[in-house]
């Protein structure tokens, strides 16, 4: 279920921004924020 919500949000993405090492995807009222894993 979580994967389906994630994929649906990506398909509905209205905009994205990469800043300070973070990927921010806006889709309606939801915002997904991805941070690179530190090695």
URPEZI-V535524 format. One line per field, one symbol per residue. ss: DSSP state (~ for helix, > for strand, _ for the rest). psi: psi as a letter, one per 30 degrees, with the letter a starting at -180 (. if undefined). A space follows every 50 residues. Layout:
ss->???
psi->???
This chain:
ss->_~~~~~~~~~~___>>>>>__>>>>>>__>>>>>>____
psi->eeeeeeeeeefgkellkjkhgkkjkkjbfkkkkkkkkk.
